[in-house]
Amino acid sequence: MSQRIWVLGAGQLGAMLKHAGMPLALDVCPVDINEGTAPALSPNDLVTAEREQWPETLVTHALAQHPRFINQNIFGRLADRKTQKELIDSLGIATAPWRNVANDITANELRDQLGERVLLKRRTGGYDGRGQHWLRTDEDEVPDDWQGEAIAEQAINFDEEVSLVGVRNHQGECVFYPLTLNLHLSGILYASIAPLARLQPLQAQAEMMLGKILNALDYVGVMAMETFRVGDQLLINELAPRVHNSGHWTQAGASISQFEYHLRAVAGMATPLPQVIGQNVMINLIGTDYNPAWRDLPCARTYWYGKEVRAGRKVGHINIVSNNITEIRETLVLLGDLLPEHHYREAIDWSLNGLATL
């Protein structure tokens, strides 16, 4: 009988975990947190999650209380930006200077401590650019309902946004993918490029940072670390204790995808080093209707999530992979003609420019 792994959450990450489990003979079962009845778990089942936080429902209560919920006590700690930052600070790892927003702290006090440009972030939630509030001018104030509910960060004049996806198994062994270069527009990830030879000098620094966190937490599975590159130094922006959008390129561009790695680690299977396959570009599909012509693009693979299309919503992604850079560039140009002009022209141009600096 195959090992059953329940996934708390049934979004696209859960679906891709399920797909990755099939060749491993793993019965991966994503569960909608709002289901009316709780799943019937056995003592030998395993539980993981595709999200950092969740409301209290019949389903989440049943899954979260299971004794074999891997990383059970870690999700809440990392889902709260305050306790996440405190962990990073306690390990002596570089991150943007920050303060807790509490005790009726004023915008002027925050600017005095952090500089002229300050970003407020809700302690929980607020992904894809939501849950943020800028203090840019002397007239900007801390909203009353953000007191005790947010942290404040110093705005970083970074050169690039770079992420590292790694996996740690039950034996404490860590494996990492090459650093990934990312483009965010309006707080949403639009494109990723990996690997990049020019980022290789930063690989050891990034692995040390994420490895230190994985080991300190005794974490098992995949975790993503989003960073800012400032010169030859990396600063942690945020951590995600799960498979991550910036690692989607591994589905087509590595011998073991991030989804397979996560399942291997959770289920106690081997986690061998991955072989990177060619040059990779990932383009997110944001709030745009499905276009069958995407399927005809050379060296491109489309992943459609089957979600209702709404403005600003991630509804799919396209992985472009080849050993021929000219072929990738030509595919990106063709793809650009099949996507809305808004934002995508910038994302395509950014990807083409990134390939030119390999």
Salt bridges, closest charged atoms under 4 A:
ASP27 OD2 - ARG4 NE 2.92
GLU52 OE1 - ARG242 NE 2.87
GLU56 OE2 - HIS61 ND1 2.94
ASP80 OD2 - ARG123 NH2 2.59
GLU86 OE2 - LYS82 NZ 2.70
ASP128 OD1 - LYS314 NZ 3.21
ASP145 OD2 - ARG122 NH2 3.68
GLU153 OE2 - LYS85 NZ 2.93
GLU153 OE1 - LYS121 NZ 3.17
ASP159 OD2 - ARG229 NH1 3.69
GLU160 OE2 - ARG198 NH2 2.48
GLU160 OE1 - ARG229 NE 2.89
GLU161 OE2 - HIS184 ND1 3.21
ASP218 OD1 - ARG168 NH1 2.99
GLU226 OE2 - HIS184 NE2 3.73
GLU226 OE1 - HIS244 NE2 3.71
GLU238 OE2 - ARG81 NE 2.59
GLU238 OE2 - LYS121 NZ 3.45
GLU260 OE2 - ARG264 NE 2.77
GLU308 OE1 - ARG310 NH1 3.74
ASP349 OD1 - ARG345 NH1 3.31
